[in-house]
Amino acid sequence: MPAVTIRNLPEETHRALKVRAARHNRSTEAEMRAILEAAVRPAGRLRLGTALAGMSRKIGLTNADVEALEQARDTSPAEPLYLE
């Protein structure tokens, strides 16, 4: 797993992180991981698989429909594109 070093972090910020970590019953390092995770992967983010499954349920798509699409799909290799 990658490691990150944060240089020149003000003492006030480090102290505030320690206090916040204590409030959440975590180590300072665990608190920083939680903060970074929340910043880059918010809970309300769109999850493509979940969205597609929801759309499929909404329109009434069944496994039988998906199997029919699979059988009807052309599985021959694509022809290369030639540009002149």
Biotite code that builds the C-alpha atoms (Angstrom):
import biotite.structure as struc

atoms = struc.array([
    struc.Atom([0.000, 0.000, 0.000], chain_id="A", res_id=1, res_name="MET", atom_name="CA", element="C"),
    struc.Atom([1.385, 3.441, -0.860], chain_id="A", res_id=2, res_name="PRO", atom_name="CA", element="C"),
    struc.Atom([2.612, 5.774, 1.850], chain_id="A", res_id=3, res_name="ALA", atom_name="CA", element="C"),
    struc.Atom([2.246, 9.543, 1.829], chain_id="A", res_id=4, res_name="VAL", atom_name="CA", element="C"),
    struc.Atom([4.449, 12.070, 3.580], chain_id="A", res_id=5, res_name="THR", atom_name="CA", element="C"),
    struc.Atom([3.098, 15.533, 4.287], chain_id="A", res_id=6, res_name="ILE", atom_name="CA", element="C"),
    struc.Atom([5.831, 18.099, 4.716], chain_id="A", res_id=7, res_name="ARG", atom_name="CA", element="C"),
    struc.Atom([5.567, 21.558, 6.250], chain_id="A", res_id=8, res_name="ASN", atom_name="CA", element="C"),
    struc.Atom([2.280, 20.827, 8.033], chain_id="A", res_id=9, res_name="LEU", atom_name="CA", element="C"),
    struc.Atom([1.688, 23.667, 10.476], chain_id="A", res_id=10, res_name="PRO", atom_name="CA", element="C"),
    struc.Atom([1.834, 22.677, 14.150], chain_id="A", res_id=11, res_name="GLU", atom_name="CA", element="C"),
    struc.Atom([-1.694, 24.079, 14.663], chain_id="A", res_id=12, res_name="GLU", atom_name="CA", element="C"),
    struc.Atom([-3.041, 21.797, 11.950], chain_id="A", res_id=13, res_name="THR", atom_name="CA", element="C"),
    struc.Atom([-1.275, 18.759, 13.390], chain_id="A", res_id=14, res_name="HIS", atom_name="CA", element="C"),
    struc.Atom([-2.625, 19.555, 16.842], chain_id="A", res_id=15, res_name="ARG", atom_name="CA", element="C"),
    struc.Atom([-6.154, 19.973, 15.432], chain_id="A", res_id=16, res_name="ALA", atom_name="CA", element="C"),
    struc.Atom([-5.856, 16.621, 13.656], chain_id="A", res_id=17, res_name="LEU", atom_name="CA", element="C"),
    struc.Atom([-4.828, 14.950, 16.904], chain_id="A", res_id=18, res_name="LYS", atom_name="CA", element="C"),
    struc.Atom([-7.818, 16.465, 18.717], chain_id="A", res_id=19, res_name="VAL", atom_name="CA", element="C"),
    struc.Atom([-10.197, 15.437, 15.940], chain_id="A", res_id=20, res_name="ARG", atom_name="CA", element="C"),
    struc.Atom([-8.757, 11.914, 15.939], chain_id="A", res_id=21, res_name="ALA", atom_name="CA", element="C"),
    struc.Atom([-9.247, 11.642, 19.695], chain_id="A", res_id=22, res_name="ALA", atom_name="CA", element="C"),
    struc.Atom([-12.889, 12.710, 19.318], chain_id="A", res_id=23, res_name="ARG", atom_name="CA", element="C"),
    struc.Atom([-13.393, 9.883, 16.822], chain_id="A", res_id=24, res_name="HIS", atom_name="CA", element="C"),
    struc.Atom([-11.408, 7.363, 18.908], chain_id="A", res_id=25, res_name="ASN", atom_name="CA", element="C"),
    struc.Atom([-8.818, 6.943, 16.141], chain_id="A", res_id=26, res_name="ARG", atom_name="CA", element="C"),
    struc.Atom([-5.127, 7.445, 15.719], chain_id="A", res_id=27, res_name="SER", atom_name="CA", element="C"),
    struc.Atom([-4.008, 10.614, 13.952], chain_id="A", res_id=28, res_name="THR", atom_name="CA", element="C"),
    struc.Atom([-2.952, 8.526, 10.972], chain_id="A", res_id=29, res_name="GLU", atom_name="CA", element="C"),
    struc.Atom([-6.352, 6.797, 10.794], chain_id="A", res_id=30, res_name="ALA", atom_name="CA", element="C"),
    struc.Atom([-8.060, 10.187, 11.031], chain_id="A", res_id=31, res_name="GLU", atom_name="CA", element="C"),
    struc.Atom([-6.012, 11.525, 8.109], chain_id="A", res_id=32, res_name="MET", atom_name="CA", element="C"),
    struc.Atom([-6.923, 8.430, 6.059], chain_id="A", res_id=33, res_name="ARG", atom_name="CA", element="C"),
    struc.Atom([-10.607, 8.987, 6.843], chain_id="A", res_id=34, res_name="ALA", atom_name="CA", element="C"),
    struc.Atom([-10.400, 12.668, 5.870], chain_id="A", res_id=35, res_name="ILE", atom_name="CA", element="C"),
    struc.Atom([-8.654, 11.881, 2.575], chain_id="A", res_id=36, res_name="LEU", atom_name="CA", element="C"),
    struc.Atom([-11.079, 9.054, 1.795], chain_id="A", res_id=37, res_name="GLU", atom_name="CA", element="C"),
    struc.Atom([-14.098, 11.297, 2.407], chain_id="A", res_id=38, res_name="ALA", atom_name="CA", element="C"),
    struc.Atom([-12.575, 14.043, 0.255], chain_id="A", res_id=39, res_name="ALA", atom_name="CA", element="C"),
    struc.Atom([-11.836, 11.934, -2.811], chain_id="A", res_id=40, res_name="VAL", atom_name="CA", element="C"),
    struc.Atom([-14.536, 9.263, -2.515], chain_id="A", res_id=41, res_name="ARG", atom_name="CA", element="C"),
    struc.Atom([-17.664, 10.950, -1.147], chain_id="A", res_id=42, res_name="PRO", atom_name="CA", element="C"),
    struc.Atom([-20.488, 8.698, 0.056], chain_id="A", res_id=43, res_name="ALA", atom_name="CA", element="C"),
    struc.Atom([-22.949, 10.255, -2.414], chain_id="A", res_id=44, res_name="GLY", atom_name="CA", element="C"),
    struc.Atom([-20.859, 9.496, -5.495], chain_id="A", res_id=45, res_name="ARG", atom_name="CA", element="C"),
    struc.Atom([-22.443, 7.794, -8.474], chain_id="A", res_id=46, res_name="LEU", atom_name="CA", element="C"),
    struc.Atom([-21.677, 4.100, -8.585], chain_id="A", res_id=47, res_name="ARG", atom_name="CA", element="C"),
    struc.Atom([-22.078, 3.001, -12.186], chain_id="A", res_id=48, res_name="LEU", atom_name="CA", element="C"),
    struc.Atom([-23.020, -0.620, -11.479], chain_id="A", res_id=49, res_name="GLY", atom_name="CA", element="C"),
    struc.Atom([-25.656, 0.386, -8.943], chain_id="A", res_id=50, res_name="THR", atom_name="CA", element="C"),
    struc.Atom([-27.076, 3.006, -11.310], chain_id="A", res_id=51, res_name="ALA", atom_name="CA", element="C"),
    struc.Atom([-27.287, 0.542, -14.212], chain_id="A", res_id=52, res_name="LEU", atom_name="CA", element="C"),
    struc.Atom([-28.929, -2.121, -12.034], chain_id="A", res_id=53, res_name="ALA", atom_name="CA", element="C"),
    struc.Atom([-31.478, 0.436, -10.838], chain_id="A", res_id=54, res_name="GLY", atom_name="CA", element="C"),
    struc.Atom([-32.275, 1.499, -14.397], chain_id="A", res_id=55, res_name="MET", atom_name="CA", element="C"),
    struc.Atom([-32.675, -2.143, -15.442], chain_id="A", res_id=56, res_name="SER", atom_name="CA", element="C"),
    struc.Atom([-35.092, -2.810, -12.587], chain_id="A", res_id=57, res_name="ARG", atom_name="CA", element="C"),
    struc.Atom([-37.038, 0.346, -13.408], chain_id="A", res_id=58, res_name="LYS", atom_name="CA", element="C"),
    struc.Atom([-37.658, -0.732, -17.010], chain_id="A", res_id=59, res_name="ILE", atom_name="CA", element="C"),
    struc.Atom([-38.308, -4.356, -15.995], chain_id="A", res_id=60, res_name="GLY", atom_name="CA", element="C"),
    struc.Atom([-35.240, -5.937, -17.595], chain_id="A", res_id=61, res_name="LEU", atom_name="CA", element="C"),
    struc.Atom([-34.865, -9.582, -16.555], chain_id="A", res_id=62, res_name="THR", atom_name="CA", element="C"),
    struc.Atom([-32.066, -12.128, -16.779], chain_id="A", res_id=63, res_name="ASN", atom_name="CA", element="C"),
    struc.Atom([-33.952, -13.728, -19.679], chain_id="A", res_id=64, res_name="ALA", atom_name="CA", element="C"),
    struc.Atom([-33.767, -10.410, -21.549], chain_id="A", res_id=65, res_name="ASP", atom_name="CA", element="C"),
    struc.Atom([-30.030, -10.175, -20.976], chain_id="A", res_id=66, res_name="VAL", atom_name="CA", element="C"),
    struc.Atom([-29.526, -13.777, -22.126], chain_id="A", res_id=67, res_name="GLU", atom_name="CA", element="C"),
    struc.Atom([-31.519, -13.050, -25.301], chain_id="A", res_id=68, res_name="ALA", atom_name="CA", element="C"),
    struc.Atom([-29.319, -10.017, -26.001], chain_id="A", res_id=69, res_name="LEU", atom_name="CA", element="C"),
    struc.Atom([-26.191, -12.130, -25.461], chain_id="A", res_id=70, res_name="GLU", atom_name="CA", element="C"),
    struc.Atom([-27.413, -14.753, -27.935], chain_id="A", res_id=71, res_name="GLN", atom_name="CA", element="C"),
    struc.Atom([-28.312, -12.154, -30.565], chain_id="A", res_id=72, res_name="ALA", atom_name="CA", element="C"),
    struc.Atom([-24.982, -10.336, -30.262], chain_id="A", res_id=73, res_name="ARG", atom_name="CA", element="C"),
    struc.Atom([-22.555, -10.599, -33.149], chain_id="A", res_id=74, res_name="ASP", atom_name="CA", element="C"),
    struc.Atom([-19.410, -12.249, -31.770], chain_id="A", res_id=75, res_name="THR", atom_name="CA", element="C"),
    struc.Atom([-17.380, -12.167, -34.981], chain_id="A", res_id=76, res_name="SER", atom_name="CA", element="C"),
    struc.Atom([-14.160, -10.143, -34.818], chain_id="A", res_id=77, res_name="PRO", atom_name="CA", element="C"),
    struc.Atom([-14.414, -6.515, -35.838], chain_id="A", res_id=78, res_name="ALA", atom_name="CA", element="C"),
    struc.Atom([-13.011, -5.508, -39.195], chain_id="A", res_id=79, res_name="GLU", atom_name="CA", element="C"),
    struc.Atom([-10.008, -3.202, -38.913], chain_id="A", res_id=80, res_name="PRO", atom_name="CA", element="C"),
    struc.Atom([-10.569, 0.414, -39.837], chain_id="A", res_id=81, res_name="LEU", atom_name="CA", element="C"),
    struc.Atom([-8.459, 1.682, -42.734], chain_id="A", res_id=82, res_name="TYR", atom_name="CA", element="C"),
    struc.Atom([-7.950, 5.403, -43.018], chain_id="A", res_id=83, res_name="LEU", atom_name="CA", element="C"),
    struc.Atom([-6.414, 6.832, -46.144], chain_id="A", res_id=84, res_name="GLU", atom_name="CA", element="C"),
])
